[in-house]
Amino acid sequence: MKNLLLFCLLSCFTYSTFGQSGGVKEQVTAAIGSGNVNALGEMLVPNVDLTVLTSSDYFSKAQATGILRKFFDEHEPQGLRIEHEGTSKMGDRYCIGQLTTTNGVFRVTFFLKKTGEQVLVKQLRIESGNK
């Protein structure tokens, strides 16, 4: 009986953690796919590892939001399609997809990390789709 109770508790914990990151994945995908920088900025860790074309570094949320806003102003998004997702060795969830814009297609990769009770984007890359 104790084993069954323990199994149920662990299953609920795993489901709630996975479910929360799943919801965040959908929110991040929607925000990038529509160019909603404000919504995306809310889902970033305080200092995010950001790569946008040739600019790559750790940026504060405010700096990252400005860089992303400039990118989306120059490349109006038409949608993001996730092609692959999984879990890294560190336990972070990642997604790789193709962002279609008015100026071409870009490869997008983002990593989600559980911090406290939240699941946030710890790394975001938007790279040329010609790799």
BELMO-V663828 format. One record per pair of residues at least 4 apart in sequence whose C-alpha atoms are under 6 Angstrom apart, sorted by sequence separation. I is the first residue (numbers start at 1). J is the second residue. If there is no record, write none. Layout:
BEGIN
i=(I/I)
j=(J/J)
END
This chain:
BEGIN
i=(11/14/15/16/18/21/29/31/37/51/59/60/61/65/71/72/87/88/101/114/115/31/51/59/87/100/114/50/87/99/113/50/86/87/99/113/49/86/98/112/31/49/85/98/112/48/85/97/98/111/112/47/48/84/97/111/47/84/96/111/47/83/96/110/46/82/83/95/110/46/82/95/109/81/94/109/81/94/108/80/93/108/80/93/107/79/92/107/79/92/106/78/106/107/77/78/106/41/77/105/76/75/76/75/75/35/35/34/33/33/33/50/52/48/49/50/51/52/53/45/48/50/44/45/43/44/45/43/21)
j=(15/18/19/20/22/25/33/35/41/55/63/64/65/69/75/76/91/92/105/118/119/36/56/64/92/105/119/56/93/105/119/57/93/94/106/120/57/94/106/120/40/58/94/107/121/58/95/107/108/121/122/58/59/95/108/122/59/96/108/123/60/96/109/123/60/96/97/109/124/61/97/110/124/97/110/125/98/111/125/98/111/126/99/112/126/99/112/127/100/113/127/100/128/129/100/101/129/65/101/129/101/101/102/102/103/72/77/77/77/79/80/123/125/122/123/124/125/126/127/120/123/125/120/121/120/121/122/121/119)
END
